[in-house]
Amino acid sequence: MMKYKFQISTFLILCTLLIFSGCDVSYPEEKVASAIKEICLQEYKIENVEVKFAGKTVGVFLPLKKLFAMDIRQELLSGNIANLESLFEPEPEAMEQLENVLFTISRVLLSSDREIDFYLLQATDVESTGLQLVLMGYVPDVRRVRLWDISRTEYRKRVLHELKFNRSVLWEKPVRQLFTLAAEGKLNFESAGQFFTKPITPEIASPLLYHFLAHLEHKQNIRIELEDIRSRAYKNNQSLVYIKMKETFEPMTPGKLDAEDLYPSGSVLEYMFIVEPADKQFKIVQVVPFYYIDETKTLKKVPLPPELDLDRNLDAWPQRFHLEEITVGDFLARQLNRRVQQMLLSDERIHHTVRHAQVNFTFREEPEKTADQQPHFSLYFDFITKGMQKDRTLKEVISDEDVLYLMDLILREFAVLIRSYRFEGYQYLELIWEPAGSTAILKIQPAQLGQFRERKMNVSTLLGSNPPLRF
Amino acid sequence: MSNSYRRFKMHYLNHRGKIFIGLAALILIGLTIWGMGSLESYYRNITLATMPLQMLMVAVNAIIFVYLYSAVLRGGFGKINQKSVKGSDVNVRFADVVGIDEAKEEAWEVVQLIKDHARIKQIGGRILRGILMIGPPGCGKTYLAKAIATEAELPFLSMSASEFVEIFVGVGASRVRSLFKKARSLAYGFGGCIVFIDELDAMGRNRVFNQFGGGSETNSTQNQLLVEMDGLNSQAQNVIVIGATNAQEDVLDPALLRPGRFDRKVYIVRPGLEGREKLFTYYLGKVKHDASIDVGHLARKAVGKSPAEIESIIKEAALIATRNGKDVISYKEITEAIERIELGVKNKIKMQDSEKEMTAFHEAGHLLAIYFLHPTDDVFKASIIPRKSSLGVVHHQPREEYFSHDRDKLLADIKCAVAGYVAEKVKKGVTTTGVSADFTNAMKVAHFMVWKLGMGPSGYIGDYSSIPEHELAETIKTKLNEDTNQILKECMTDVEQLLKRESVVFERFAHELLTRQELEFDEIEAIFAEYGKANPRGFEAKRTLPDGSTNNS
């Protein structure tokens, strides 16, 4: 009996150790950003990944050397394009990095106690085109697909992707490269000239930057931290790039500030660069300093006119990686738009019977944006079937068989998706017929949509039971 | 090598499989814990969540696999589930073995030999290999073996020979090998081991060889036993085999009985008067009893009883006392217990009056025949209350043990057996089915007399049953059968004459049985005394004398 008690006790202790070994989270709240960067760097050798948070949304910026396999401009100019899709075929290496970063994000978020609902991955071609692929996903969907609660096909439908053009990346490129090379010790005065449209002079580069470039050899262990970098379009193809940087260095004579140094190590400096396209890339035309050295050799800020209100205005300047918080309703609306687009393209009957179909879902949540201060979905629609006249009325539209078929598909997609997400943060779905502006409104309650989803109500009854407020 | 080291090595060798599996399990669990620690928490939680179900699935698979493996692949049929018992745990001392003093003396010698085996080795003598205990059932063979184990302070492995025998050939031999392997392992650790094989005749009978050169399954089992005990591979370990059997020695294979295997033969017989007295004293000492119980009287009543039967009598008496609401056992309960065990429990079947009458005369016939014609037995009870499968019974037994029987005694047995038949025929002119058991007994004795003992009237002398029947001449067989028949007829004639001669007593007893259902010894003797019929065996019944005293029986 004692023998069995000992064996059972040992087994229970080992099981307890096993169970308690699973108690801690691997990535606590405060370490999520650093963990993502670290994993990308160490496991996948992906550098310069940026991570930001906006509420319950995490954004990851992935700079790529090349996003698409083809040089789009060249291919377009060559005239040898068979189909447009081939233009946007991703570079295999880019795809691999994209997948690795996505996997890293999911790993970290699932093993963290930070409450994150959405992730956004912005994979940008920072070298040549500025094109970026933005992927947006819902974190619970990641959990569900791993537990086989939803299929991979369904999961792919739920991840939104957009192709955008990020001009800030191109504008900021010469500035970033200048300072990056300087920090790496690979820059000198001569080589810095490649980033400028004209030879570097104090008038072009500003005395402070000129001095910086000219005295690079007097410093060692230079570290440049770009605290803020923003850009905007200016005029005549030119753009403005604002930069705030912190420079730390060691003088050549350790422990002693060189006579040539104008400012101590750790100084924070600001510059405004004017850039314009030259030789297929952007180059610096002019540098506007924010600081100067006075007679007493003290670093001082240039007093700018107060009406410029630069500090406030700068906040509005876009960064190359900007993140806004995503809400569930908004996410669902965007997803619905994509799903409906796919549906419209793939359905045979629609293809043969509908001449024009316009569908747009939006979600209104903020009380100031809603007339009745109730969060709701809005469906803007307009359909023209092959048998329909141009001056059709809403009644004609609603009673058309093909339109009803279309509405049935769209509303069912909506109802199923909302149900799948168990989303209850809306009060109604309003249907707005575009040609009438926002005046023709049908309001459908969630309960009615539930009945419609369960096929206890057909689309005619659904639409008929909610007479338009105005025809 | 010290004893502790030997025992440690023995345990390690016996359990090395379990030790390795245990270590492997610990390492695996440790690695799992370490691995889990290095996983990210999401995967850790997923693993932990699915672990119970996975463990359940693995456990089910393992059980199925282990069952199949042990039952089919690894010769699970050959596995024995015998646990060894330490000598001290057996806890049967020699003082507890009562009533078989001669056998005890021999067993004590065996114990001394086992204990002194080291000295014997020095001298160059050979250690005892096997002891065969022969005797009827219930006489204490197993008990004595346990006492040997306790006194010798050695581990004790006990098995029945029938456990070795299976329908599949080779399984028995495999089990013998397993048993001796375990015994040798224990002998290594403890300096010796006792293997007790009960019912040895189940596998130890003379080996049978058929025309094809093969034999039965028991052959291979027995061969393996022979080899283990004293074959080429037998090692110099102190493994002593004690066998027990109820069968005669000649039933067993000679190879088992030769020196080097079952060296010693201990004959355990039923206890004599003194032995029975000791047994009654011993078992009564374990229960609350009336101090006036005369164990000598009980011993005389229990002639031919084995120690197990005596124990059973005392236990039954205790139950009877409990049922009757008594606190102690008295002579009455013991008598009732003897009767219950000997004769059986009374049946409550309702006989017809004619059947009762027939039964009464039948039993009266037996009674008279035994009383007048039997040289050794007295009638202790006559009853027409149905018991077991009989409608009546006459219980008779000798007052002393007899170890041999002469012709007169055998003839008397036959006469007593057929007396029931004769009584029915004399009284009613027709006989019943109740004579079948009596005829069986009578036929057996008569056949035994003629075929084995040379007591037939024709004068054929010898044991004709030892000759294969097909080798006997038909004339001889016919003659012997005629002799058997003749003996029966002569006995019947004698009984008939007796019953006719003593018809008054015969009628009286029948009447008494019909009236009283049962008659005890004293009542029977009293009735005979009424008719002036003294007990031919010189025994006087207890009766009240004119002065009010009783003559002690």
Interface residues (C-beta under 8 A of the other chain):
Chain A: L14 L17 L18 I19 S21 G22 D24 V25 S26 Y27 R107 L110 S111 R146 L147
Chain B: L26 I29 T32 I33 M36 G37 E40 S41 Y42 Y43 R44 N45 I46 T47 L48 M51
